[in-house]
Amino acid sequence: MPVRWADIDPGQLQPCDFCCTPAWLERHGKTPPPSGKICLVHSDDAWWEGTVVWEESRRRDGLWWGTATYLKDGESVTEVRSQHDLRAR
């Protein structure tokens, strides 16, 4: 069921096939970066533009985790983050 990300609290939904698929990005005039899906990463009380590559399944804690790469104060940072710190763009 398509929903606006702005209407969802972090961790309320899991990523699905409709969220930022290549077809969706193409329809909306966006180009996905080669290293993952476009996202925002929460760090130090701010949201930073980046990309995420999701793991294939949820972890034992019930959360989705992914490897996020983002620019923070001009430096490239790569970290493993949970769905609570990642939002689709």
N, C-alpha and C positions, 0 to 999 in steps of 0.2 A: 504494500500500500504506500504510494508516494506521499511523503510529508516534507514540510519545510524544516531544515536543520535548525533554524532559529526558534522553532516551536518546541524543540526537544531538549530536555536536560541531559548533560553528559552522562553516559552509562545507561540511559533509559532504553535505547535500542541498539541492536547489533548491526554491523555493516551488512548490506544485502547486495544482490546483483544489480539493483537499480541505482545504487549510490556511486556516482562518479565512474560509471563504466565508460569505456572509450566511445560507445555510441552516444551516451548522454552528453559527454564533453563535446563531441563533434556537433550535435544538435544545438548546443548552447554557445558555439563559437569559441570554445576553449581548447587549448592544446595540452594534453598531459605531458609532464616531463618524463624523460626516459627512465628515471630512477624510482618512480612510484606515483601514487595518486596525490593530487594537489590537496593540501590540508593546512590547517592552522595548528600550531603546537603551543600549549600553555607552559610557560616557564617564567619564574620570577614575577608573578602577577601580571604578565603581559602575554598577548597572542602573537606568535611569529609565523611568517609564511614559510612553508616547507612542503615536503612530500612524505608519504608513508607507504611502506610495504607491509601489509597485514600478514600475520602468521596464518597458517591454513585452518586452524581451529581455535576454539576458546581454550584457555588454560584451566587448571583445576579450580582457580578462584572464580570461574564463571565469566571472566572478562576477556575481551579481545585485546591482543597486544600487537604492536607493530614496531618496525624500525623506522624512526623518524629522522629525517635530515632537514635541517633548517638553518637559516641565517639569523644569528643573534648578535646584535651590535657589530655587524660586518664580518663575523667569524662563522664558518661552517661548523655546525654541531650535529653529531649523529648519536642518537640514544634510543634505547628500547623504552617505549611508553605505552601505557594502557589507554583504553578508549576514553577514559576520564580526561586525559590531557590532549586529545586529538579531536579536531572537528573538520568535516569535509568543507571544501570551498567550491 
